[in-house]
Amino acid sequence: MRLFILFCFITNILLAQSEESYFDALSPHPYFSDIDEALKQKDEVYNLDLRKQNLKQFPEEILSFKNLQILFLDSNQIKKIPDEINQLSKLKVLGLGHNQIKKVPFQIGRLYDLRLLYLNSNNIQELPIEIFDLEKLEGLYLEKNELTVIPKEIEKLKQLKLLWYTDNKIEILPKELGELQFLKSFAATNNFIKRIPDELFNATELEKLFLSQNQISKIPENIYQLKKLNTLLLDFNTIKEIPTSIGSLQQLKTMYLSDNLITEIPEQIGNLKQLQFLALSNNKLKTLPNEIGNLQNLKTLALRNNPLDSIPTSIIHCNQLTELFLNGVVFKNYPSFIYDLELKSVKVVGVICPVDYKEISQEVRKIDGNYYYPKLLRYYLALDYPLTTSEYRYLYYGYVFHKNYQPLEPSKDEIQFFEYIKTDKVADAIKLGYTLLENEPANLDVVANLSNLLLISGNPSKCNILKQHYFGLLSAIESSGDGLQNENAFHLIFPKDQYQVLFSRGLEKTKSDLETLTEKVMVKTPNSYNIEALYFDISYPISFGVK
């Protein structure tokens, strides 16, 4: 998502036009893409596109195209811009991005009609001061270079609307940026910036501000001046506090504040009526304000890895919410709002809550409750649609109160079921599988194999539902912990389910040790999860067996 936000607006820059239509407005002439063809009719060459042509140097012949208005030489291997570049006096767009340029000649500052200048992805360490004489310049792309300063002369570019300094070595933002009264987009992501000058917010036309991956510790109070701001990216900084004035940004649609040191969210966040994407992951949040429920247009909320005690139930009033990310957030009690959100088709990811069998026992026995076991089982067996994550959790752990629960040994029917499979008696296996599904609904081995049998027998729709049941039951296990430590182990009602968890992750067991009632399973390394072991709490099935 983040890359999408950073780059999608390239096609909607400047005058709210697409890049292509903007170029057409500047120079409504055909493009030449072969320099030899262009040389045959020099006076007719207004637009020249020589991108990705493996050019080792700037073609000197181009300097003879006196009517040239748009020149693209991006994605070549050009190392030097000729001093004579100023001979192209009618140039409006110059693209030299993705080359090997180290030095920009001062003569480029004499292209007085230039509107867009692309110097991104080169090796430029310094800009000639003359470049700031380009009074008609509207877009300046300097990302991915070796620049260490933004000269104060930037204020001379009075028509500038888009300025990108991402991926450089900038330490200080000059206060003169605030003089750019037409600036709409400013990006300086991945630099060494420690402070946002108050004066920056004098550039009141700003719509997009990208300052992620810096060392910024504070958001100035006067951010309220940016009445037109719709995108704010300040993730991966050292921000501790969000000013209450943030609530004045009535046009804000996207705000990324993940990976900071934020401890509290002001209640004024509820004033951001247009907000659609809010990322607060990897902070130090313990609570959220009730006003979070006022965000009627919020679509995605990321809260990963925060020490949250709870989330206000007002979140169910976020009627446009489609995604809620809670990975790494451990709740003491299973949040009741999860079920309400899932009924509204909200994708809730990463809920972790220890298993409380007393609470589960009460819930699965409530006739008028959401998790009444006979009702869950009826939905489950219908094979019409998948359940919610919450429902799968109560179906899986609620099974321990089922009369057929025998966690340590397979039933006779299960043994026969797998015997049918071994002997290719598909029809018999399917028939018995349905019986097992009713009597042992939380048996992951049966669900997985019955799904495959239905596919073989030509029933893909039922197969797909059973697959979703399988992953739903796995998600129930994943909601009990993250498996990375003893105290946060995955809770199993069948010890054998560890193999399904390992298989779903593409992990291979090497050995295991029983630590009290938790099994530490060593896995083959290296692996995509970069882990050496997973922990499985098997206390309930073991204690059941002892009984």
C-alpha positions in Angstrom: 0.0 0.0 0.0 2.7 2.4 1.0 4.5 2.2 -2.4 1.2 2.7 -4.0 0.6 5.9 -2.1 4.1 7.2 -2.7 4.0 6.7 -6.5 0.4 6.6 -7.7 0.1 10.4 -7.7 2.9 10.7 -10.3 0.1 10.3 -12.8 -2.0 13.1 -11.3 0.6 15.8 -10.7 0.5 19.5 -11.0 -2.7 20.7 -12.6 -4.8 17.7 -11.5 -4.1 16.3 -15.0 -2.5 13.0 -15.9 1.2 13.2 -16.7 0.5 12.4 -20.3 -2.2 15.1 -20.8 0.1 17.6 -19.0 2.8 16.8 -21.5 0.3 17.2 -24.4 -0.7 20.6 -23.1 3.0 21.7 -23.0 3.8 20.4 -26.4 1.0 18.9 -28.6 3.3 17.4 -31.1 4.3 13.8 -32.1 7.2 12.0 -30.4 10.3 10.8 -32.1 12.0 7.8 -30.6 14.7 7.3 -33.2 17.4 9.9 -33.3 18.4 9.1 -36.9 14.8 9.7 -38.1 14.7 12.9 -36.1 17.9 14.2 -37.7 16.2 14.0 -41.1 13.7 16.6 -40.1 15.3 18.7 -37.3 12.9 21.6 -37.4 9.9 19.2 -36.9 11.3 17.7 -33.7 9.5 19.1 -30.7 9.3 15.9 -28.6 12.1 13.3 -28.4 11.9 10.1 -26.3 15.1 8.2 -26.0 14.5 6.3 -22.8 16.0 2.8 -22.3 18.2 2.9 -25.4 21.4 2.0 -23.7 23.0 5.3 -24.4 26.5 5.7 -22.9 26.6 9.5 -23.4 24.4 12.4 -24.1 23.9 12.5 -27.9 25.4 15.8 -29.0 23.2 15.8 -32.1 20.2 16.6 -29.9 21.6 20.1 -29.4 20.8 20.9 -33.1 17.0 20.4 -32.4 16.3 24.1 -31.9 12.5 23.6 -31.5 12.8 20.8 -28.9 10.4 21.1 -26.1 10.3 17.7 -24.4 13.4 15.5 -24.1 13.4 12.2 -22.3 16.8 10.5 -21.8 15.9 8.5 -18.7 17.1 5.0 -17.9 20.3 5.1 -19.9 24.0 5.1 -18.8 24.7 8.8 -19.4 27.4 10.2 -17.1 27.7 13.8 -18.3 25.3 16.6 -19.3 27.0 18.8 -21.9 27.6 22.4 -21.0 25.9 23.4 -24.2 22.5 22.1 -22.8 21.4 25.8 -22.7 21.2 25.8 -26.5 17.9 23.9 -26.1 16.3 27.2 -25.1 12.7 26.1 -25.8 12.9 23.0 -23.6 10.0 22.6 -21.2 10.6 19.0 -20.0 14.0 17.4 -19.4 14.1 13.8 -18.2 17.6 12.6 -17.1 16.5 10.2 -14.4 18.1 6.8 -13.8 21.5 7.6 -15.3 25.0 7.9 -13.8 25.3 11.7 -13.7 27.5 13.1 -10.9 27.5 16.8 -11.8 24.9 19.1 -13.2 26.3 22.0 -15.3 25.3 25.5 -14.3 24.1 26.1 -17.8 21.0 24.1 -17.1 19.8 27.1 -15.1 19.5 29.0 -18.4 16.7 26.8 -19.7 14.3 29.5 -18.6 11.2 27.9 -20.1 11.7 24.6 -18.2 8.7 23.3 -16.3 9.7 19.8 -15.3 13.2 18.6 -14.5 13.9 14.9 -13.7 17.3 14.2 -12.2 16.3 11.4 -10.0 18.3 8.2 -9.5 21.7 9.5 -10.3 24.9 10.2 -8.3 24.5 13.9 -7.9 26.1 15.4 -4.8 25.5 19.1 -5.4 23.2 21.3 -7.5 24.5 24.4 -9.2 22.9 27.5 -7.6 21.8 28.6 -11.1 19.2 25.8 -11.2 17.1 28.0 -8.9 16.8 30.6 -11.6 14.3 28.4 -13.4 11.4 30.6 -12.4 8.8 28.6 -14.5 9.8 25.2 -13.0 6.8 23.3 -11.6 8.3 19.9 -10.8 11.7 19.1 -9.6 12.6 15.4 -9.1 15.8 14.8 -7.2 15.1 11.5 -5.3 17.8 8.9 -5.0 21.0 11.0 -5.2 23.7 12.0 -2.8 22.5 15.5 -2.0 23.2 16.7 1.5 21.4 20.1 1.5 18.3 21.8 0.2 19.7 25.3 -0.6 17.8 28.3 0.8 17.6 29.5 -2.8 14.8 27.0 -3.3 12.5 29.9 -2.4 13.2 31.4 -5.9 11.2 28.6 -7.6 8.0 30.5 -7.1 5.9 28.2 -9.5 7.1 25.0 -8.0 4.3 22.5 -7.3 6.2 19.2 -6.8 9.5 18.8 -5.1 11.0 15.3 -4.4 14.2 14.9 -2.3 13.5 11.3 -1.2 16.5 9.0 -0.6 19.2 11.5 -0.2 21.3 12.7 2.8 19.4 15.8 3.8 19.8 16.8 7.5 18.0 20.2 7.5 14.8 21.4 5.9 15.3 25.1 5.2 12.6 27.5 6.4 12.5 28.9 2.9 10.4 26.0 1.8 7.5 27.8 3.3 7.9 30.5 0.6 6.7 28.1 -2.1 3.1 29.2 -2.2 2.1 26.8 -5.0 3.8 23.7 -3.6 1.4 20.8 -3.6 3.7 17.8 -3.0 6.9 17.6 -1.0 8.8 14.4 -0.4 11.9 13.9 1.6 11.5 10.4 2.8 14.6 8.4 3.9 17.0 11.2 4.9 18.5 12.4 8.2 16.0 15.2 9.0 15.5 15.8 12.7 13.1 18.7 12.7 10.3 20.1 10.7 10.5 23.9 10.6 7.3 25.7 11.5 7.8 27.8 8.4 7.2 24.8 6.2 3.5 25.0 7.0 3.3 28.4 5.5 3.2 26.6 2.2 -0.6 26.3 2.6 -1.2 24.7 -0.8 0.5 21.5 0.3 -1.7 18.4 -0.3 0.9 15.6 0.1 3.8 15.6 2.6 6.2 12.7 2.8 8.7 12.7 5.5 8.9 9.0 6.5 12.2 7.3 7.5 13.9 10.3 9.1 14.7 11.3 12.7 11.9 13.7 13.3 10.8 13.9 17.0 8.0 16.4 16.8 5.1 17.5 14.7 4.8 21.3 14.9 1.5 22.6 16.3 0.9 24.9 13.4 0.3 21.9 11.1 -3.3 23.1 11.2 -2.3 25.7 8.6 -2.3 22.9 5.9 -6.0 23.0 5.3 -5.6 21.2 1.9 -3.4 18.4 3.1 -4.8 15.0 2.1 -1.7 12.7 2.6 0.7 12.8 5.6 3.5 10.2 5.9 5.6 10.4 9.0 6.2 6.8 9.8 9.6 5.5 10.9 10.6 8.6 12.9 10.9 9.2 16.6 7.7 11.1 17.2 6.3 10.8 20.8 3.3 13.0 20.6 0.6 14.0 18.1 -0.6 17.6 18.5 -4.3 18.2 19.0 -4.2 20.6 16.1 -4.1 17.5 13.8 -7.8 17.5 14.1 -8.0 20.6 11.9 -6.8 18.7 8.8 -10.3 18.3 7.4 -9.1 17.1 4.0 -6.7 14.4 5.3 -7.4 11.0 3.8 -4.1 9.1 4.5 -2.0 9.4 7.6 0.9 7.0 8.4 2.4 7.3 11.8 3.7 3.8 12.3 7.1 3.0 13.8 7.3 5.9 16.1 7.2 6.3 19.9 3.7 7.6 20.2 2.0 6.9 23.6 -1.4 8.6 23.1 -3.8 9.6 20.3 -5.6 12.9 20.9 -9.4 12.7 20.8 -9.3 15.4 18.1 -8.5 12.6 15.6 -12.2 12.0 15.5 -12.6 15.3 13.6 -10.8 13.8 10.5 -14.0 13.0 8.7 -12.3 12.3 5.4 -9.6 9.9 6.8 -9.5 6.6 5.0 -6.1 5.1 5.9 -4.6 5.3 9.4 -1.4 3.5 10.3 -0.3 3.5 13.9 1.6 0.2 14.1 4.7 -0.3 16.2 4.2 2.5 18.7 3.6 2.5 22.4 -0.2 3.0 22.5 -2.1 1.5 25.4 -5.5 3.0 24.5 -7.3 4.7 21.7 -9.9 7.5 22.2 -13.6 6.7 21.8 -13.6 9.3 19.1 -12.0 6.8 16.8 -15.6 5.7 16.0 -16.3 9.1 14.4 -14.1 8.2 11.4 -17.0 7.4 9.1 -14.8 7.1 6.0 -12.0 5.0 7.6 -11.2 2.0 5.5 -7.9 0.6 6.9 -6.7 0.8 10.4 -3.3 -0.7 11.3 -2.5 -1.1 15.0 0.1 -3.9 14.9 2.5 -4.3 17.8 1.1 -1.9 20.3 0.7 -2.7 24.0 -3.1 -2.0 23.8 -5.2 -3.1 26.7 -8.4 -2.8 24.7 -10.0 -1.0 21.7 -13.1 1.1 22.2 -16.2 -0.6 21.0 -17.0 2.6 19.1 -14.9 1.2 16.3 -17.9 -0.7 15.1 -19.3 2.7 14.0 -16.6 3.1 11.4 -19.0 2.1 8.7 -16.5 2.1 5.8 -13.9 0.0 7.6 -12.7 -3.0 5.6 -9.3 -3.9 7.3 -8.2 -3.9 10.9 -4.6 -5.1 11.5 -3.9 -6.2 15.1 -0.9 -8.5 14.7 1.2 -8.5 17.8 -1.5 -7.0 20.0 -2.3 -9.4 22.9 -5.7 -8.9 24.5 -6.5 -10.2 28.0 -10.1 -11.0 27.0 -11.4 -11.8 23.5 -12.7 -8.5 22.1 -16.5 -8.6 21.7 -16.4 -6.1 18.9 -14.5 -8.5 16.6 -17.6 -10.5 15.9 -19.6 -7.4 15.1 -16.9 -6.2 12.7 -16.7 -9.5 11.0 -20.5 -9.6 10.4 -19.9 -6.3 8.6 -17.3 -8.1 6.4 -14.4 -6.3 8.0 -11.2 -8.2 7.6 -9.7 -8.5 11.1 -6.1 -9.7 11.1 -3.8 -10.9 13.9 -6.1 -11.0 16.9 -4.3 -12.7 19.8 -6.0 -13.6 23.1 -5.2 -16.4 25.6 -7.8 -19.2 25.7 -10.1 -18.9 28.7 -12.0 -22.2 28.8 -14.4 -20.9 31.5 -15.4 -18.1 29.3 -15.6 -20.3 26.2 -17.7 -22.8 28.1 -20.2 -20.1 29.0 -20.4 -18.7 25.5 -20.9 -22.0 23.6 -23.8 -22.8 26.0 -25.7 -19.5 25.7 -28.8 -20.4 23.6 -29.3 -16.8 22.6 -25.6 -16.0 22.2 -23.4 -15.5 19.2 -21.4 -18.6 19.8 -24.0 -21.2 20.8 -22.4 -24.4 19.8 -25.3 -26.2 18.1 -25.8 -23.0 16.0 -22.2 -22.8 15.1 -22.1 -26.5 14.1 -25.2 -26.1 11.9 -23.6 -23.2 10.0 -20.4 -25.2 9.8 -22.0 -28.4 8.4 -24.1 -26.6 5.9 -21.0 -26.0 3.7 -22.6 -23.0 2.2 -20.2 -20.3 3.4 -17.3 -19.8 5.8 -17.7 -18.6 9.4 -16.1 -15.6 10.9 -12.7 -15.8 12.6 -14.5 -15.4 16.0 -16.9 -18.2 15.2 -14.1 -20.6 14.2 -12.3 -19.8 17.5 -15.4 -20.9 19.5 -16.0 -23.8 17.3 -12.4 -25.1 17.7 -12.0 -24.5 21.4 -15.6 -25.1 22.3 -15.2 -28.7 20.9 -13.5 -29.7 24.2 -17.0 -29.7 25.7 -18.4 -32.0 23.0 -19.2 -35.5 24.1 -16.9 -36.9 21.4 -13.8 -35.0 22.4 -10.9 -37.5 22.7 -7.7 -35.5 22.2 -5.0 -38.2 22.5 -6.2 -41.1 20.4 -8.0 -41.2 17.0 -11.5 -42.5 17.0 -12.4 -45.8 15.2 -14.1 -43.8 12.5 -11.1 -41.7 11.9 -8.9 -44.8 11.6 -11.4 -46.2 9.1 -11.6 -42.9 7.2 -7.8 -42.9 6.5 -7.9 -46.6 5.6 -10.5 -45.9 2.9 -8.2 -43.2 1.6 -5.2 -45.5 1.5 -7.2 -48.1 -0.5 -8.7 -45.5 -2.9 -12.2 -46.0 -1.7 -13.1 -42.4 -2.4 -16.9 -42.7 -2.1 -16.7 -44.6 1.2 -14.2 -42.1 2.5 -16.4 -39.1 1.6 -19.4 -40.6 3.2 -17.6 -41.4 6.4 -15.9 -38.0 6.2 -19.2 -36.2 6.4 -20.1 -38.3 9.5 -16.7 -37.4 11.0 -17.2 -33.7 10.2 -20.4 -33.8 12.3 -19.0 -35.8 15.2 -15.5 -34.3 15.2 -15.9 -30.8 13.6 -12.5 -29.5 14.9 -10.5 -32.4 13.5 -8.1 -30.6 11.1 -6.8 -33.8 9.6 -10.2 -34.9 8.6 -11.2 -31.5 7.2 -8.1 -31.2 5.0 -8.4 -34.7 3.6 -12.2 -34.5 3.0 -11.6 -31.3 1.1 -9.1 -33.0 -1.2 -11.5 -36.0 -1.7 -14.3 -33.6 -2.7 -12.1 -32.0 -5.3 -11.2 -35.4 -6.7 -14.8 -36.4 -6.9 -15.7 -33.3 -8.9 -17.3 -31.1 -6.2 -15.0 -28.0 -6.2 -17.6 -25.7 -4.5 -17.8 -27.9 -1.4 -14.1 -28.4 -1.5 -13.5 -24.7 -1.4 -15.8 -24.2 1.6 -14.0 -27.0 3.4 -10.6 -25.4 2.6 -11.9 -22.2 4.2 -13.1 -24.2 7.2 -9.6 -25.6 7.4 -7.9 -22.2 7.4 -10.6 -20.8 9.7 -9.7 -23.5 12.3 -6.0 -22.7 11.8 -6.8 -19.0 12.3 -8.5 -20.0 15.6 -5.2 -21.5 16.8 -3.3 -18.4 15.6 -5.7 -16.2 17.7 -4.4 -17.9 20.8 -0.8 -16.8 20.6 2.1 -16.2 18.2 4.0 -19.4 19.0 7.3 -17.6 19.4 7.7 -17.9 23.1 6.6 -20.2 25.9 4.3 -17.7 27.5 2.6 -16.9 24.2 2.4 -20.5 22.7 -0.2 -21.6 20.3 -2.9 -23.4 22.3 -3.9 -26.8 20.9 -6.8 -29.0 21.7 -5.2 -31.9 19.8 -1.3 -32.3 20.1 -1.3 -33.5 16.5 -2.5 -30.1 15.3 1.1 -28.8 15.6 1.8 -30.6 12.3 -1.0 -28.7 10.5 0.4 -25.4 11.9 3.9 -26.3 10.7 2.7 -27.5 7.3 0.7 -24.3 6.7 3.9 -22.3 7.3 6.1 -24.5 5.2 8.2 -25.5 8.3 9.8 -28.9 8.9 10.0 -30.3 12.4 13.4 -31.6 13.5 12.8 -32.5 17.2 10.8 -31.4 20.2 11.1 -31.0 23.9 8.2 -31.0 26.4 8.7 -28.0 28.7 6.1 -28.5 31.5 2.9 -28.6 29.4 4.2 -26.7 26.5 6.0 -28.4 23.6 8.9 -26.7 22.1 9.2 -27.8 18.4 12.5 -27.2 16.7 12.2 -26.5 13.0 14.6 -26.8 10.1 16.5 -23.6 9.4 16.9 -21.4 7.4 13.2 -20.7 6.8 11.1 -17.8 5.6 10.1 -17.0 9.2 13.6 -16.8 10.5 12.8 -18.8 13.5 14.3 -21.9 15.2 11.3 -23.1 17.1 7.6 -22.8 17.7 5.8 -23.3 21.1 2.6 -25.3 21.5 0.5 -25.3 24.7 -0.9 -28.8 25.0 -1.9 -28.5 28.6 -5.6 -29.1 28.1 -5.5 -32.3 26.1 -2.8 -33.7 28.4 -4.8 -32.8 31.5 -7.9 -34.3 29.9 -6.0 -37.5 29.3 -4.9 -37.6 32.9 -8.5 -37.3 34.0 
